[in-house]
Amino acid sequence: MSVATSLVDDQPARTSPAPAETLYQFTESPLLARQNQQESNARSYPRRIPLALKRARGIHVEDVEGRRFIDCLAGAGTLALGHNHPVVIEAIQQVLADELPLLTLDLTTPVKDQFVQDLFGLLPPALAAEAKIQFCGPTGTDAVEAALKLTRTATGRSTVLSFQGAYHGMTQGALSLMGSLGPKRPLGALLTNGVQILPFPYDYRCPFGLGGEAGVKANLSYLENLLSDPEAGVQLPAAIIVEAVQGEGGVIPADLDWLRGVRRITEKAGVALIVDEIQSGFGRTGKMFAFEHAGIIPDVVVMSKAIGGSLPMAVVVYRDWLDTWLPGAHAGTFRGNQMAMATGSAVMRYLKEHKVPEHAAAMGERLREHLRILQRDFPQMGDIRGRGLMLGIELVDPAGEKDALGHPPQFSRLAPLVQRECLKRGLILEMGGRHGSVVRFLPPLVITAAQIDQVADIFSRALAAAVASL
């Protein structure tokens, strides 16, 4: 059975433009009003996506007013198979029918053992052959904290290197690794000392003003010098943590030669390489894991989001040379979520059996082609980038002063207008990147070709409306 024929979405895609648009209008419903009154000021998504949702199926969600939306946010990439996929529902029902314990701390069960075998079966064989796993609290940021403790314990060193544009979570240890200054500024000194932020190979806006192969070589030379120069001013680190595709930083894929160079440099220096696959893992980029595009084997892989099959789950998988920490060195009450392990196993098996990563690669290329055609008419679309179904468009101001590489500045004012116009037409998108100028696509990986065409059609109309409103 193919991915397309196994979908549960019962709404046929619109493949040709409708003669007239019906635009949703948004007012504050009682639910939204109470949320605004009672929830923390730290809430984020409701400010940009003011919806009260009541049901969901496949790539669609429906709000309490009966309006239907295509969900290209998908739980920030968590919902690999979309909403309420049959294999997920079946796994949940089976756990309940079997009266399995729902929480076991780190005690083992047949469900847990199957989860580990399924996960290790997706890893590159060279990593799986020596892999260890640590179950963490249910969020990715806790897994990042565990990876920091793991590598510092094993190496006896405390410094960690991260990158501009990085996003690894919002706890204070993980936050210290973040490139964005906004969430860190109110806190003053963070709990984790010894973090050094390095330039990321952001090709469109190369930090060295070079771009292309020259920018990659300069970046690697900088890193190698930092780790080998006795007067570089930075202690030899325990680890380097990197996203093979930066998500919140603006959907920036790391150059593959650069990733291979980082792996070579870290191995030579005896520094652990941590790859954060929290958003990019499990087929989203067209490979099961984003680091596989470069053919490297990291020392540590941090996973969450899609690994739980839409339920909370986070793990750290690492090479056995790092397994020197003592019993109890990392824990968490909810690391034994049996239902998430069951749904995670079901999704992992489905991804593999139905060749979902390959489907994601094809659908991503289809969407990119639509966007490239649209770019001819809209100079505001500065850079289209990403891998698989992890795509972004950096919006730019064509009238602004160009940078050293000849690119116009980010257009921060346009991105939220595009997001809003998409929402009015029934498409949920997220933003990100420097100055909030990147529009991001993270649809469920089972999206069909006809649905990709519909997403592109809605986006083109929304972009035209947003530009016209300036």
C-alpha positions as CSV (number, residue, x, y, z in Angstrom):
1,M,0.0,0.0,0.0
2,S,1.4,3.4,-0.9
3,V,1.5,6.4,1.3
4,A,-1.1,8.2,-0.8
5,T,-3.7,5.4,-0.8
6,S,-3.3,4.8,3.0
7,L,-4.3,8.3,4.0
8,V,-7.3,8.8,6.2
9,D,-8.1,12.3,5.0
10,D,-11.6,12.2,3.4
11,Q,-11.6,15.6,1.8
12,P,-10.5,15.7,-1.8
13,A,-7.9,18.3,-2.7
14,R,-8.9,21.2,-4.9
15,T,-6.5,21.0,-7.8
16,S,-7.7,24.1,-9.7
17,P,-8.4,27.6,-8.5
18,A,-11.9,28.2,-7.2
19,P,-13.7,31.0,-9.2
20,A,-14.1,33.1,-6.0
21,E,-12.4,33.0,-2.6
22,T,-14.1,32.7,0.7
23,L,-11.9,34.4,3.3
24,Y,-12.2,33.5,6.9
25,Q,-12.7,36.3,9.4
26,F,-11.4,36.0,12.9
27,T,-13.0,37.3,16.0
28,E,-12.3,36.4,19.6
29,S,-14.5,33.5,20.6
30,P,-15.3,32.8,24.3
31,L,-12.7,30.0,24.4
32,L,-10.0,32.4,23.0
33,A,-11.1,35.1,25.3
34,R,-10.7,32.9,28.4
35,Q,-7.4,31.6,27.1
36,N,-6.2,35.2,26.7
37,Q,-7.4,36.0,30.2
38,Q,-6.2,32.9,32.1
39,E,-3.1,31.6,30.3
40,S,0.4,32.8,30.8
41,N,1.8,35.8,28.9
42,A,4.4,33.4,27.6
43,R,1.9,31.7,25.3
44,S,3.0,32.0,21.7
45,Y,1.1,30.3,18.9
46,P,-2.4,31.6,19.8
47,R,-1.1,35.1,19.2
48,R,-0.4,34.4,15.6
49,I,-2.9,31.5,15.0
50,P,-6.0,32.5,16.9
51,L,-7.9,29.2,16.6
52,A,-9.8,27.1,19.0
53,L,-9.6,23.6,17.6
54,K,-12.1,20.8,18.1
55,R,-11.2,17.9,15.7
56,A,-8.5,16.9,13.3
57,R,-7.9,14.2,10.7
58,G,-5.0,13.7,8.3
59,I,-3.6,17.1,7.2
60,H,-6.7,19.0,8.3
61,V,-7.9,20.6,11.5
62,E,-11.3,22.0,12.2
63,D,-12.1,24.8,14.7
64,V,-15.1,25.2,17.0
65,E,-16.7,27.4,14.3
66,G,-16.6,24.6,11.7
67,R,-13.8,26.1,9.6
68,R,-11.3,23.7,8.1
69,F,-7.6,24.4,7.7
70,I,-4.6,22.6,6.1
71,D,-2.1,22.1,8.9
72,C,1.4,22.8,7.6
73,L,2.6,23.3,11.2
74,A,1.8,19.8,12.4
75,G,2.8,20.2,16.0
76,A,6.0,21.9,15.0
77,G,6.9,18.8,13.0
78,T,5.7,16.3,15.6
79,L,2.8,14.8,13.6
80,A,4.7,12.8,10.9
81,L,1.6,10.9,9.8
82,G,-0.8,13.8,10.4
83,H,-3.7,13.9,12.9
84,N,-5.3,10.7,14.2
85,H,-3.7,8.3,11.7
86,P,-5.2,4.8,11.9
87,V,-1.9,3.2,13.0
88,V,-1.6,5.6,15.9
89,I,-5.2,5.1,17.0
90,E,-4.9,1.4,16.8
91,A,-1.7,1.4,18.9
92,I,-3.4,3.5,21.6
93,Q,-6.5,1.2,21.6
94,Q,-4.3,-1.9,21.9
95,V,-2.5,-0.5,24.9
96,L,-5.8,0.2,26.6
97,A,-7.3,-3.2,25.7
98,D,-4.2,-5.1,27.0
99,E,-4.4,-3.2,30.3
100,L,-0.7,-2.4,30.0
101,P,0.8,-0.1,32.7
102,L,0.8,3.4,31.3
103,L,3.8,4.6,33.3
104,T,6.8,2.5,34.4
105,L,9.6,5.0,35.2
106,D,12.6,3.1,33.6
107,L,11.4,-0.4,34.3
108,T,11.2,-2.4,31.1
109,T,8.2,-3.9,29.4
110,P,7.6,-5.8,26.1
111,V,6.4,-2.5,24.6
112,K,9.5,-0.7,25.7
113,D,11.8,-3.4,24.3
114,Q,9.9,-3.3,21.0
115,F,10.3,0.5,20.8
116,V,14.1,0.2,21.3
117,Q,14.4,-2.5,18.6
118,D,12.3,-0.5,16.2
119,L,14.4,2.7,16.8
120,F,17.7,0.9,16.6
121,G,16.5,-0.6,13.3
122,L,16.2,2.8,11.8
123,L,19.7,4.0,12.8
124,P,22.7,3.6,10.5
125,P,24.2,0.2,11.2
126,A,27.5,1.6,12.3
127,L,25.7,3.6,15.0
128,A,23.2,0.9,16.0
129,A,26.0,-1.6,16.5
130,E,27.3,0.4,19.5
131,A,24.3,2.4,20.5
132,K,23.0,3.1,24.0
133,I,19.7,4.8,24.8
134,Q,18.6,7.1,27.6
135,F,14.9,7.8,28.0
136,C,14.4,11.3,29.2
137,G,11.5,13.5,30.3
138,P,8.9,14.0,27.5
139,T,10.4,17.1,25.8
140,G,13.3,17.6,23.5
141,T,14.9,20.2,25.8
142,D,15.3,17.6,28.5
143,A,17.1,15.3,26.1
144,V,19.4,18.1,25.2
145,E,20.1,18.6,28.9
146,A,20.9,14.9,29.2
147,A,23.3,15.0,26.2
148,L,25.2,17.9,27.9
149,K,25.5,15.9,31.1
150,L,26.5,12.8,29.2
151,T,29.3,14.4,27.2
152,R,30.7,16.4,30.1
153,T,30.8,13.4,32.3
154,A,32.5,11.2,29.7
155,T,35.1,13.8,28.7
156,G,35.7,15.5,32.0
157,R,35.4,18.8,30.1
158,S,32.8,21.5,30.5
159,T,32.8,23.8,27.5
160,V,30.2,23.2,24.7
161,L,30.2,24.8,21.3
162,S,26.9,25.7,19.6
163,F,26.0,27.8,16.5
164,Q,24.4,31.1,15.6
165,G,20.7,30.4,14.8
166,A,20.6,27.3,16.9
167,Y,17.5,26.2,18.8
168,H,17.8,23.4,21.3
169,G,15.0,24.1,23.8
170,M,13.9,26.6,26.5
171,T,15.3,25.2,29.8
172,Q,18.2,27.2,31.1
173,G,20.9,24.8,30.1
174,A,19.6,24.3,26.6
175,L,18.8,28.0,26.3
176,S,22.5,28.8,26.8
177,L,23.1,27.0,23.5
178,M,20.5,29.1,21.6
179,G,21.5,31.6,18.9
180,S,18.5,33.9,19.4
181,L,19.1,36.6,22.0
182,G,15.5,37.4,22.7
183,P,14.6,34.6,25.2
184,K,18.0,34.9,26.9
185,R,18.2,38.7,27.4
186,P,15.8,38.9,30.4
187,L,17.6,36.2,32.3
188,G,21.0,37.7,32.6
189,A,23.5,35.0,33.5
190,L,22.4,31.5,32.4
191,L,23.0,28.4,34.5
192,T,25.3,26.8,32.0
193,N,28.8,28.4,31.7
194,G,31.4,27.6,29.1
195,V,29.2,27.8,25.9
196,Q,30.8,29.3,22.9
197,I,28.6,30.3,19.9
198,L,30.1,29.8,16.4
199,P,29.1,30.9,12.9
200,F,26.8,28.5,11.1
201,P,27.1,27.9,7.4
202,Y,24.1,30.1,6.5
203,D,24.9,30.3,2.8
204,Y,22.4,33.0,1.8
205,R,23.9,35.3,4.4
206,C,27.3,33.8,4.9
207,P,28.8,35.2,8.2
208,F,32.2,35.5,6.4
209,G,30.7,37.4,3.5
210,L,31.8,34.7,1.1
211,G,29.0,32.1,0.4
212,G,29.3,28.9,-1.5
213,E,32.4,26.6,-1.2
214,A,34.6,29.5,-0.1
215,G,32.3,30.2,2.9
216,V,32.2,26.5,3.9
217,K,36.1,26.3,3.8
218,A,36.4,29.5,5.8
219,N,34.0,28.2,8.4
220,L,35.8,24.8,8.8
221,S,39.1,26.6,8.9
222,Y,37.8,28.8,11.7
223,L,36.5,25.8,13.7
224,E,39.7,23.8,13.2
225,N,41.9,26.7,14.3
226,L,39.7,27.2,17.4
227,L,40.2,23.6,18.5
228,S,43.9,23.5,17.8
229,D,45.3,27.0,18.6
230,P,46.6,27.0,22.2
231,E,45.8,30.8,22.3
232,A,42.3,30.6,20.8
233,G,40.9,31.6,24.2
234,V,38.4,28.7,24.3
235,Q,38.9,25.5,26.4
236,L,38.8,22.2,24.5
237,P,35.1,21.4,24.6
238,A,33.3,18.3,25.7
239,A,31.0,18.5,22.7
240,I,29.7,20.4,19.7
241,I,26.0,20.4,19.2
242,V,24.5,21.1,15.8
243,E,21.2,20.9,13.8
244,A,21.8,19.3,10.4
245,V,18.9,21.6,9.3
246,Q,18.2,24.5,11.6
247,G,14.5,24.8,12.2
248,E,13.6,27.8,14.3
249,G,16.7,29.6,13.0
250,G,15.1,29.8,9.6
251,V,15.1,26.4,7.9
252,I,18.8,26.6,7.1
253,P,20.3,23.3,5.9
254,A,24.0,22.8,6.8
255,D,26.2,22.2,3.8
256,L,26.9,18.5,3.6
257,D,30.7,19.0,3.1
258,W,30.6,21.2,6.1
259,L,28.9,18.5,8.2
260,R,31.5,16.0,7.0
261,G,34.3,18.5,7.9
262,V,32.8,19.0,11.4
263,R,32.8,15.3,11.9
264,R,36.4,15.0,10.8
265,I,37.5,17.8,13.0
266,T,35.7,16.7,16.1
267,E,37.0,13.1,15.8
268,K,40.5,14.4,15.4
269,A,40.2,16.6,18.5
270,G,38.4,14.0,20.6
271,V,35.3,16.2,20.9
272,A,31.8,14.5,21.0
273,L,29.5,15.5,18.1
274,I,25.9,15.9,19.2
275,V,23.3,16.1,16.4
276,D,19.9,17.5,17.4
277,E,17.3,15.7,15.3
278,I,14.3,16.8,17.4
279,Q,12.5,18.5,14.5
280,S,14.4,17.1,11.5
281,G,14.3,13.4,12.4
282,F,12.1,10.5,11.3
283,G,11.8,11.2,7.6
284,R,11.1,14.9,7.5
285,T,14.1,15.8,5.4
286,G,13.8,12.9,2.9
287,K,16.1,10.6,5.0
288,M,15.2,9.0,8.2
289,F,17.6,11.3,10.0
290,A,18.9,14.6,8.5
291,F,22.6,13.8,9.3
292,E,22.3,10.8,6.9
293,H,22.4,13.2,4.0
294,A,26.1,13.8,4.8
295,G,26.9,10.1,5.5
296,I,28.3,10.9,9.0
297,I,28.0,9.0,12.3
298,P,27.5,11.3,15.3
299,D,28.5,10.4,18.8
300,V,25.1,11.5,20.2
301,V,21.7,12.0,18.6
302,V,18.9,13.9,20.4
303,M,15.4,12.9,19.4
304,S,11.9,14.0,20.4
305,K,8.7,15.3,18.5
306,A,7.9,12.6,15.9
307,I,9.5,9.8,17.9
308,G,6.5,9.4,20.2
309,G,4.0,9.0,17.3
310,S,2.3,12.3,18.4
311,L,2.6,11.6,22.1
312,P,5.3,13.1,24.4
313,M,8.6,11.2,24.2
314,A,12.3,12.2,24.1
315,V,15.5,10.1,24.1
316,V,19.2,10.4,23.7
317,V,21.0,7.7,21.6
318,Y,24.8,7.7,21.9
319,R,27.9,5.6,21.2
320,D,28.9,3.3,24.0
321,W,32.3,5.1,24.7
322,L,30.3,7.8,26.3
323,D,28.4,5.6,28.7
324,T,30.4,6.4,31.8
325,W,27.8,8.3,33.9
326,L,26.6,6.7,37.1
327,P,23.2,5.2,37.8
328,G,20.6,8.0,38.4
329,A,22.8,10.6,36.6
330,H,19.7,11.5,34.5
331,A,16.1,10.7,35.4
332,G,12.6,11.9,34.9
333,T,9.2,10.6,36.1
334,F,7.6,10.5,32.7
335,R,10.4,8.6,30.9
336,G,8.4,5.4,31.0
337,N,5.3,6.6,28.9
338,Q,4.2,3.2,27.5
339,M,1.5,4.6,25.3
340,A,4.0,6.9,23.6
341,M,6.4,4.0,23.1
342,A,3.5,2.0,21.5
343,T,2.5,4.8,19.2
344,G,6.2,5.6,18.5
345,S,6.8,2.0,17.4
346,A,3.8,2.0,15.2
347,V,4.8,5.2,13.4
348,M,8.5,4.1,13.0
349,R,7.3,0.8,11.4
350,Y,5.0,2.7,9.1
351,L,7.7,5.2,8.0
352,K,10.0,2.3,7.1
353,E,7.4,0.0,5.5
354,H,5.7,2.7,3.4
355,K,9.0,4.5,2.4
356,V,7.7,7.7,3.8
357,P,11.1,9.5,3.8
358,E,11.3,9.0,0.1
359,H,7.7,10.3,-0.3
360,A,8.6,13.3,1.8
361,A,11.6,14.0,-0.5
362,A,9.4,13.9,-3.6
363,M,6.7,16.0,-2.1
364,G,9.3,18.5,-0.9
365,E,10.7,18.8,-4.3
366,R,7.2,19.3,-5.8
367,L,6.5,22.2,-3.4
368,R,9.9,23.7,-4.1
369,E,9.2,23.7,-7.8
370,H,5.9,25.5,-7.2
371,L,7.7,28.1,-5.1
372,R,10.5,28.6,-7.6
373,I,7.9,29.4,-10.3
374,L,6.2,31.8,-7.9
375,Q,9.6,33.4,-7.1
376,R,9.8,34.7,-10.7
377,D,6.9,37.1,-10.1
378,F,7.7,38.0,-6.5
379,P,11.2,39.4,-5.8
380,Q,10.2,39.4,-2.1
381,M,10.9,35.6,-2.1
382,G,14.6,35.9,-1.5
383,D,15.7,32.4,-0.7
384,I,13.8,29.0,-0.9
385,R,15.6,26.4,1.1
386,G,15.4,23.3,3.3
387,R,15.3,19.5,2.7
388,G,12.3,17.3,2.1
389,L,9.2,18.6,3.8
390,M,11.2,21.0,6.1
391,L,11.1,24.1,3.8
392,G,11.3,27.8,4.3
393,I,11.2,31.0,2.3
394,E,13.2,34.0,3.5
395,L,11.2,37.1,2.6
396,V,13.2,40.2,1.6
397,D,12.7,43.8,0.9
398,P,13.7,44.3,-2.7
399,A,14.0,48.1,-2.2
400,G,16.4,47.7,0.8
401,E,20.2,48.0,0.8
402,K,21.9,44.9,-0.3
403,D,24.4,43.0,1.8
404,A,28.0,41.9,0.9
405,L,26.6,39.0,-1.2
406,G,24.1,41.2,-3.0
407,H,21.0,40.1,-1.1
408,P,18.3,42.5,0.0
409,P,17.5,42.7,3.8
410,Q,15.0,40.6,5.6
411,F,11.4,41.8,5.3
412,S,10.2,41.3,8.9
413,R,6.9,43.2,8.2
414,L,5.9,41.0,5.3
415,A,6.1,37.5,7.0
416,P,3.3,38.0,9.5
417,L,1.1,39.5,6.8
418,V,1.7,36.4,4.6
419,Q,0.9,34.1,7.6
420,R,-2.3,35.9,8.3
421,E,-3.4,35.9,4.6
422,C,-2.7,32.1,4.5
423,L,-4.8,31.6,7.6
424,K,-7.7,33.5,6.1
425,R,-7.6,31.1,3.2
426,G,-7.4,28.0,5.4
427,L,-3.7,27.3,5.6
428,I,-1.7,27.2,8.8
429,L,2.0,28.1,8.5
430,E,4.6,29.1,11.0
431,M,7.4,31.8,10.9
432,G,10.9,31.8,12.1
433,G,14.4,32.9,11.2
434,R,16.3,36.1,11.7
435,H,14.0,39.0,12.3
436,G,11.0,36.6,11.9
437,S,11.3,36.9,8.2
438,V,11.1,33.2,7.2
439,V,7.8,31.5,6.3
440,R,8.0,27.8,7.2
441,F,6.4,24.7,5.8
442,L,6.2,21.6,8.1
443,P,3.2,19.5,6.8
444,P,2.6,15.9,7.7
445,L,4.8,13.7,5.7
446,V,1.9,11.8,4.2
447,I,0.6,14.9,2.3
448,T,-0.3,14.0,-1.3
449,A,0.8,15.6,-4.5
450,A,-2.7,17.1,-5.0
451,Q,-2.6,18.5,-1.5
452,I,0.9,20.0,-2.2
453,D,-0.6,21.7,-5.2
454,Q,-3.4,23.1,-3.1
455,V,-1.0,24.4,-0.5
456,A,1.1,26.1,-3.2
457,D,-2.1,27.7,-4.7
458,I,-3.3,29.1,-1.4
459,F,0.2,30.4,-0.6
460,S,0.5,32.2,-3.9
461,R,-2.8,33.9,-3.4
462,A,-1.9,34.8,0.2
463,L,1.5,36.2,-0.8
464,A,-0.1,38.3,-3.6
465,A,-2.6,39.7,-1.1
466,A,0.1,40.4,1.5
467,V,2.4,42.2,-0.9
468,A,-0.6,44.3,-2.2
469,S,-1.4,45.4,1.3
470,L,2.0,47.0,2.0
